[in-house]
Amino acid sequence: MAKKFPIRPAHPERTCWGCDRYCKADEMICGNGTERTQHPIELFGEGWDEEGLDPLRPASVGSVPAA
């Protein structure tokens, strides 16, 4: 069974998010490349878990106005 994925971890930069092991950034076991996988909050910012879920709410970043 997979671990519950944290929505807002306290220090996402300390962990590799590439698999269910959540290894420390400097002690990766799986060999998932040489760099850690970033948490979505590092890539997309706050609200990453809600983006694109509501078709009636416009996207907050990079949205194109409807013609």
PyMOL commands that set and color helices and strands:
alter all, ss='L'
color gray80, all
select helices_A, chain A and resi 12-14+40-44
alter helices_A, ss='H'
color red, helices_A
deselect
rebuild
show_as cartoon
